[in-house]
């Protein structure tokens, strides 16, 4: 939304040491990889777990991120993100 581009919001982020990252205007492709990640994240973890314990939630999220980056095979290229990055270097 437009509120995230306002000067007051940007100033508040900067004052709190947060670096704002936004895609280029009118370019939906900039956001596609993270949208894909969050789609998988929600369907493969968030919607399936039943916990209200913050420590357990943090552990589950960290485990999922590790799994996603190192073990989960991407259908598009048949490799995990780490394998793909290593392969393309």
DRENTI-246263 format. One record per residue (C-alpha): x, y, z; residue in three letters. Coordinates in Angstrom, 2 decimals, always signed. Each point is the difference from the previous one (the first is absolute). Layout:
+---------+---------+---------+------+
!       u !       v !       w ! resn !
+---------+---------+---------+------+
!       X !       Y !       Z !  ALA !
...
+---------+---------+---------+------+
This chain:
+---------+---------+---------+------+
!       u !       v !       w ! resn !
+---------+---------+---------+------+
!   +0.00 !   +0.00 !   +0.00 !  UNK !
!   +0.89 !   +3.62 !   -0.41 !  UNK !
!   +0.52 !   +0.45 !   +3.76 !  UNK !
!   +3.28 !   -1.92 !   -0.34 !  UNK !
!   +1.35 !   +2.61 !   -2.41 !  UNK !
!   -0.81 !   +3.01 !   +2.17 !  UNK !
!   +2.84 !   +2.14 !   +1.29 !  UNK !
!   -1.12 !   -0.34 !   +3.62 !  UNK !
!   +0.03 !   -3.81 !   -0.22 !  UNK !
!   +3.40 !   +0.00 !   -1.72 !  UNK !
!   +1.37 !   +2.36 !   +2.66 !  UNK !
!   -1.30 !   -2.20 !   +2.82 !  UNK !
!   +1.70 !   -3.03 !   -1.54 !  UNK !
!   +3.27 !   +1.89 !   -0.43 !  UNK !
!   -0.16 !   +1.36 !   +3.57 !  UNK !
!   -0.29 !   -3.59 !   +1.26 !  UNK !
!   +2.87 !   -1.33 !   -2.11 !  UNK !
!   -2.23 !   -1.88 !   -2.44 !  UNK !
!   +0.95 !   -0.05 !   -3.68 !  UNK !
!   -3.03 !   +0.27 !   -2.23 !  UNK !
!   -0.04 !   -2.22 !   -3.08 !  UNK !
!   -2.60 !   +0.50 !   -2.68 !  UNK !
!   -0.38 !   -1.23 !   -3.54 !  UNK !
!   +0.10 !   +2.35 !   -2.92 !  UNK !
!   -3.22 !   +1.78 !   -0.78 !  UNK !
!   -2.24 !   -1.89 !   -2.38 !  UNK !
!   +2.20 !   -3.10 !   -0.11 !  UNK !
!   -1.82 !   -2.95 !   +1.56 !  UNK !
!   +2.86 !   -2.37 !   -0.90 !  UNK !
!   +2.25 !   +1.52 !   +2.67 !  UNK !
!   -2.18 !   -1.48 !   +2.73 !  UNK !
!   -0.70 !   -3.43 !   -1.56 !  UNK !
!   +2.72 !   -2.03 !   +1.80 !  UNK !
!   -1.01 !   +1.12 !   +3.49 !  UNK !
!   -3.71 !   -0.38 !   -0.79 !  UNK !
!   +0.74 !   -3.58 !   -1.08 !  UNK !
!   +1.95 !   -0.65 !   +3.20 !  UNK !
!   -2.79 !   +1.29 !   +2.24 !  UNK !
!   -2.59 !   -2.02 !   -1.90 !  UNK !
!   +1.96 !   -3.20 !   +0.70 !  UNK !
!   +0.82 !   +1.12 !   +3.54 !  UNK !
!   -3.66 !   +0.45 !   +0.87 !  UNK !
!   -1.29 !   -3.17 !   -1.67 !  UNK !
!   +2.86 !   -2.25 !   +1.15 !  UNK !
!   +0.40 !   +1.32 !   +3.56 !  UNK !
!   -2.22 !   +2.74 !   +1.35 !  UNK !
!   -3.37 !   -1.53 !   -0.91 !  UNK !
!   +1.09 !   -3.43 !   +1.30 !  UNK !
!   +1.39 !   +0.79 !   +3.44 !  UNK !
!   -1.93 !   +0.27 !   +3.22 !  UNK !
!   +2.07 !   +1.91 !   +2.52 !  UNK !
!   -0.23 !   +3.26 !   +1.89 !  UNK !
!   +3.43 !   -0.31 !   +1.63 !  UNK !
!   +2.26 !   +2.77 !   -1.40 !  UNK !
!   +3.22 !   -1.99 !   +0.51 !  UNK !
!   -1.43 !   -3.02 !   -1.80 !  UNK !
!   -1.26 !   +2.23 !   -2.81 !  UNK !
!   +3.44 !   +1.61 !   -0.43 !  UNK !
!   +1.62 !   -3.44 !   -0.09 !  UNK !
!   -2.50 !   -1.29 !   -2.58 !  UNK !
!   +0.49 !   +3.08 !   -2.18 !  UNK !
!   +3.79 !   -0.25 !   +0.17 !  UNK !
!   -0.17 !   -3.72 !   -0.85 !  UNK !
!   -2.29 !   +0.72 !   -2.96 !  UNK !
!   +2.26 !   +2.72 !   -1.37 !  UNK !
!   +2.98 !   -2.36 !   +0.23 !  UNK !
!   -2.02 !   -2.75 !   -1.71 !  UNK !
!   -1.21 !   +2.36 !   -2.74 !  UNK !
!   +3.47 !   +1.31 !   -0.80 !  UNK !
!   +1.98 !   -3.24 !   +0.32 !  UNK !
!   -2.27 !   -2.98 !   -0.62 !  UNK !
!   -3.27 !   +0.94 !   -1.71 !  UNK !
!   +0.26 !   -0.72 !   -3.71 !  UNK !
!   -1.38 !   +2.74 !   -2.23 !  UNK !
!   -2.17 !   -1.39 !   -2.79 !  UNK !
!   +1.31 !   +2.57 !   -2.48 !  UNK !
!   +3.63 !   -1.15 !   +0.07 !  UNK !
!   +0.10 !   -3.24 !   +2.02 !  UNK !
!   +2.37 !   +1.46 !   +2.62 !  UNK !
!   -0.19 !   +1.62 !   +3.41 !  UNK !
!   +0.75 !   +3.76 !   +0.05 !  UNK !
!   +3.47 !   -0.67 !   +1.48 !  UNK !
!   +0.76 !   -2.61 !   -2.68 !  UNK !
!   -1.15 !   +2.39 !   -2.71 !  UNK !
!   +2.12 !   +2.84 !   +1.35 !  UNK !
!   +3.08 !   -2.24 !   +0.28 !  UNK !
!   -0.62 !   -1.45 !   -3.46 !  UNK !
!   -0.28 !   +3.42 !   -1.64 !  UNK !
!   +3.17 !   +1.47 !   +1.55 !  UNK !
+---------+---------+---------+------+
